[in-house]
């Protein structure tokens, strides 16, 4: 067998060459956050982990302390067990090894099925509380916490993107937020890689459900108290109810700290004033280029011409100079000379 055949023997159809499917996929019954970015998903995930862990440690206990408490709770149970039993010890080892790599962290990134959109699953009971605390802190401090992470939208529940499933899961959130007292609300609908669900159908259905829960629930599209967010990604629907959505610039981290495309209002005003000043300066420069300043030599010449003009005006009684061309004067002189010769000849003849 030649060396080429040995290399080819592995084959291109070997099962080991196929990529394994990832187990972390968006599915019903999850809580978490939708993170959007601009074609830099790895950096976006890293920034999201840092921000979420930082603020989660402030609001709740750190993840290390929680794990230490669970281990301390397990110790008395383990001491009571019979350590001499080999079968139980082996089964315990196997279960620990199985649970090791699949440990449930506080935040885990899973595949969303759309580009520039990442879903981070969480074990926290209320992701909306954490997201709201992050946005309000950035809004007050104006401190930039991200560069690639654009928006951080909390998700309270996920379901299949069918109208019946959306209606059933939305009823739970509506009872939680809109049944106790009247609120002003708005409904935001976004879809990615899905055109089967119609925007108007979903918005009209949810608006009717919210109005039925309480009489004082009213629509406000400018500054609503609560915003019902629906994000459809392929065959999954993510839903949440968020406070001060438009006031906090649609939960955009860069816009809140004034580093986004729009920036703050003061920055826009200053930029507009600067543009007007630049336009005026450029117009002045163009005029100067078209009509350059006169030099001192030109000013001297103009002064001489002005003095000459004044002298000519003062000497208005002087006779007018002959303005005939030299050729005409030469002809006149020739005619006069010939006339004199003829007169002299005629006088000689008479004598």
C-alpha positions in Angstrom: 0.0 0.0 0.0 1.4 3.4 -1.0 1.8 6.3 1.3 -0.9 8.2 -0.6 -3.4 5.4 -0.1 -2.5 5.3 3.7 -3.3 9.0 3.9 -6.5 8.6 2.0 -7.6 5.6 4.0 -9.2 7.8 6.7 -11.8 8.9 4.2 -13.8 12.0 4.0 -16.9 10.3 5.2 -15.5 9.3 8.6 -18.1 9.9 11.3 -15.5 11.5 13.5 -15.1 14.4 11.0 -18.7 15.5 11.3 -19.3 18.4 13.7 -21.3 17.6 16.8 -24.5 19.4 17.4 -24.5 21.7 20.4 -26.8 20.9 23.2 -27.3 24.5 24.2 -30.1 25.6 21.9 -33.0 28.1 22.5 -36.0 26.1 23.7 -39.3 26.8 25.6 -39.4 27.6 29.3 -36.1 29.6 29.5 -35.3 32.9 31.2 -32.4 35.1 30.2 -31.2 38.0 28.2 -31.1 38.8 24.5 -27.8 40.5 23.6 -27.3 42.3 20.2 -24.0 43.2 18.6 -22.4 44.1 15.3 -20.7 41.0 14.0 -18.5 40.6 17.1 -20.4 37.9 19.0 -17.4 36.5 21.1 -16.5 40.0 22.4 -20.2 40.6 23.0 -20.6 37.5 25.1 -17.5 38.3 27.1 -18.8 41.8 27.9 -22.2 40.5 28.8 -20.8 38.0 31.2 -18.7 40.7 32.9 -21.6 43.1 33.3 -24.2 40.5 34.4 -21.9 38.9 36.9 -20.9 42.3 38.3 -24.4 43.6 38.9 -25.7 40.2 40.0 -23.1 40.1 42.8 -24.3 43.5 43.9 -28.0 42.6 44.0 -27.6 39.0 45.1 -24.9 36.9 46.7 -21.9 36.0 44.6 -21.9 32.7 42.9 -19.0 31.4 44.9 -20.7 31.9 48.2 -23.8 30.1 46.9 -21.8 27.1 45.9 -20.0 27.1 49.2 -23.3 27.0 51.0 -24.6 24.1 49.0 -21.5 22.1 49.6 -21.7 22.7 53.4 -25.4 21.5 53.3 -24.3 18.3 51.6 -21.5 17.4 54.1 -23.7 16.1 56.9 -25.7 14.0 54.5 -22.5 12.5 53.2 -21.2 11.7 56.7 -24.3 9.8 57.6 -23.9 7.5 54.6 -22.2 4.2 54.9 -18.7 4.8 53.4 -18.0 1.1 53.5 -20.5 0.3 50.8 -18.5 0.3 47.6 -21.5 0.3 45.3 -22.9 3.6 46.7 -19.4 5.2 46.6 -19.0 4.3 42.9 -22.4 5.5 42.0 -21.8 8.8 43.8 -18.5 9.2 41.9 -20.2 8.6 38.6 -22.9 11.1 39.3 -20.4 13.8 40.3 -18.4 13.2 37.1 -21.5 13.5 35.0 -22.7 16.7 36.6 -19.2 18.3 36.5 -19.0 19.6 32.9 -22.7 20.3 32.8 -22.8 22.4 35.9 -25.5 25.0 36.0 -23.8 28.3 36.1 -25.7 31.5 36.8 -25.3 32.7 33.1 -24.8 30.4 30.1 -24.7 31.4 26.5 -26.9 29.3 24.1 -27.4 29.4 20.3 -30.3 31.7 19.3 -30.4 30.9 15.6 -29.9 34.4 14.4 -26.8 36.5 13.4 -25.6 39.2 15.8 -28.1 38.0 18.4 -27.0 36.0 21.4 -29.2 34.5 24.1 -27.8 34.1 27.6 -29.7 31.8 29.8 -29.9 32.5 33.6 -31.0 30.8 36.7 -32.1 34.1 38.4 -35.9 34.3 39.2 -36.3 37.8 37.7 -34.0 38.9 34.9 -36.0 42.1 34.4 -34.9 43.4 37.8 -31.2 42.8 37.0 -31.5 44.5 33.6 -33.4 47.5 35.0 -30.7 48.0 37.6 -28.0 47.9 35.0 -29.7 50.5 32.8 -30.5 52.9 35.5 -27.0 52.8 36.9 -25.4 53.4 33.4 -28.0 56.2 32.8 -27.0 58.0 36.0 -23.2 57.5 36.0 -22.8 57.8 32.2 -20.0 55.3 32.4 -19.3 53.1 29.4 -19.4 49.5 30.3 -19.4 47.9 26.9 -17.9 48.3 23.4 -19.4 45.5 21.3 -22.6 44.8 23.4 -25.3 47.1 22.1 -28.7 46.1 23.7 -29.5 43.9 26.7 -33.1 42.8 26.7 -34.4 40.7 29.6 -36.6 37.6 28.7 -39.0 36.2 31.3 -40.4 33.3 29.3 -39.9 31.6 25.9 -42.3 29.5 23.9 -43.0 28.2 20.4 -43.8 30.9 17.9 -47.5 29.9 17.4 -50.4 32.2 18.2 -51.9 29.8 20.7 -48.6 29.4 22.6 -48.0 33.2 22.6 -51.5 33.9 23.9 -51.2 31.3 26.7 -47.7 32.5 27.9 -48.6 36.2 27.5 -51.6 35.8 29.8 -49.3 34.9 32.7 -47.3 38.1 32.3 -50.4 40.2 31.8 -51.9 38.9 35.0 -48.6 39.7 36.8 -48.2 43.3 35.7 -51.5 44.7 34.4 -54.3 43.3 36.6 -53.6 45.1 39.9 -53.7 48.7 38.8 -54.0 50.8 35.7 -50.8 51.3 33.6 -49.8 53.0 30.4 -48.3 50.5 28.1 -46.9 49.9 24.6 -46.2 46.7 22.6 -42.9 46.2 20.8 -42.7 43.4 18.2 -39.5 42.3 16.5 -38.8 39.2 14.4 -35.7 37.5 13.1 -35.7 34.7 10.5 -39.4 34.3 10.8 -42.2 35.7 8.6 -45.1 33.4 9.6 -46.3 35.5 12.5 -47.9 38.8 11.6 -47.1 41.9 13.6 -50.5 43.4 13.6 -52.2 40.2 14.7 -50.0 39.8 17.7 -50.2 43.5 18.8 -54.0 43.7 18.5 -54.5 40.4 20.4 -52.2 41.4 23.3 -53.7 44.9 23.5 -57.2 43.5 23.9 -56.0 41.1 26.6 -54.3 44.0 28.5 -57.3 46.3 28.3 -59.6 43.5 29.6 -57.5 43.0 32.7 -58.0 46.5 34.0 -60.1 49.4 32.9 -57.4 52.1 33.4 -54.8 50.4 31.2 -54.2 52.8 28.3 -51.9 52.9 25.3 -49.0 55.4 25.4 -46.5 55.1 22.5 -44.2 57.9 23.6 -43.4 57.3 27.3 -45.2 54.2 28.6 -44.8 52.9 32.1 -44.5 49.3 31.0 -43.6 47.9 27.6 -44.5 44.4 26.4 -41.6 43.1 24.3 -42.0 40.2 21.9 -38.9 38.9 20.2 -39.4 36.1 17.7 -36.3 34.3 16.6 -36.9 31.6 14.1 -39.4 29.2 15.7 -39.1 30.6 19.2 -40.9 33.5 20.9 -39.2 35.5 23.8 -41.5 37.7 25.9 -41.0 40.1 28.8 -42.5 43.2 30.4 -40.0 46.0 30.9 -40.3 49.4 32.7 -39.2 52.7 31.2 -38.2 51.1 27.9 -38.3 54.3 25.8 -37.0 56.5 28.6 -33.9 54.3 28.9 -33.3 54.4 25.1 -34.6 50.9 24.4 -32.0 49.4 26.8 -29.1 50.4 24.6 -26.0 50.5 26.7 -24.0 52.8 24.3 -26.8 55.3 23.9 -27.3 55.6 27.6 -23.7 56.5 28.3 -23.7 58.9 25.3 -21.3 56.9 23.2 -23.7 55.7 20.5 -24.5 57.0 17.1 -27.1 59.5 18.3 -25.3 60.5 21.5 -26.7 62.9 24.1 -28.9 65.9 23.2 -26.2 68.3 24.4 -23.7 66.6 22.1 -26.0 66.9 19.2 -26.6 70.6 19.8 -22.8 71.3 20.1 -22.2 69.3 17.0 -24.8 71.3 15.1 -23.3 74.7 16.2 -19.9 73.5 15.3 -21.1 72.5 11.8 -22.7 75.9 11.3 -19.4 77.7 12.3 -17.4 75.4 10.0 -19.7 76.2 7.1 -19.4 80.0 7.7 -15.6 79.7 7.9 -15.4 77.7 4.8 -17.6 80.2 3.0 -15.3 83.1 4.0 -12.2 81.2 2.9 -13.8 80.5 -0.5 -14.6 84.2 -0.9 -11.0 85.1 0.0 -9.7 82.6 -2.6 -12.0 84.1 -5.3 -11.2 87.7 -4.5 -7.6 87.9 -3.1 -6.4 91.0 -1.2 -4.7 93.7 -3.2 -1.0 94.2 -2.7 0.7 97.4 -1.7 2.0 97.8 -5.3 -1.5 97.6 -6.7 -2.6 100.2 -4.1 0.2 102.5 -5.3 -0.8 102.2 -8.9 -4.4 102.9 -8.1 -3.3 105.9 -6.1 -1.4 107.3 -9.1 -4.4 106.7 -11.5 -6.7 108.5 -9.0 -4.3 111.5 -8.8 -4.1 111.6 -12.6 -7.9 111.6 -12.9 -8.2 114.4 -10.4 -5.6 116.5 -12.3 -7.5 116.0 -15.5 -10.7 117.1 -13.9 -9.1 120.2 -12.5 -7.6 121.1 -15.9 -10.8 121.2 -17.7 -10.0 124.4 -19.8 -7.0 123.0 -21.6 -7.3 122.4 -25.4 -8.1 119.0 -26.6 -5.1 117.1 -27.9 -5.1 115.6 -31.4 -6.4 112.1 -31.3 -5.8 111.2 -35.0 -3.7 108.2 -36.0 -0.2 108.8 -37.4 -1.1 107.5 -40.8 -3.7 110.1 -41.3 -1.3 112.9 -40.3 1.3 111.6 -42.8 -1.2 111.8 -45.6 -2.2 115.3 -44.8 1.5 116.4 -44.7 2.1 114.8 -48.2 -1.0 116.6 -49.6 0.2 119.9 -48.3 3.7 119.5 -49.7 2.4 118.6 -53.2 0.0 121.6 -53.1 3.0 123.9 -52.4 5.1 122.5 -55.3 2.2 123.0 -57.7 1.8 126.6 -56.6 5.5 127.2 -57.1 5.5 125.7 -60.6 2.6 127.8 -61.6 4.3 131.0 -60.5 7.4 130.2 -62.5 5.4 129.7 -65.6 3.7 133.0 -65.3 7.1 134.7 -65.0 
